[in-house]
């Protein structure tokens, strides 16, 4: 073996590396399902927000049209 590193230290190093690899693999296996579920929820929330904003823009267009017609009337 290596002259300056005790055998138990090499064993501990191997165990630490194996645990790190195991954690990384488990994270990669769990991440897609969690990410897709969160993404679907986020997309639904964004669609609701977009629908609300479209409604507000429609109402603002109606108000602007009314104001333009009101201002375009000749003064009596």
HUVEN-V57865 format. One line per field, one symbol per residue. ss: DSSP state (A for helix, B for strand, O for the rest). Layout:
ss=???
This chain:
ss=OOOOOOAAAAAAAAAAAAAAAAAAAAAAAAAAAAAAAAAAAAAAAAAAAAAAAAAAAAAAAAAAAAAAAAAAOOOO
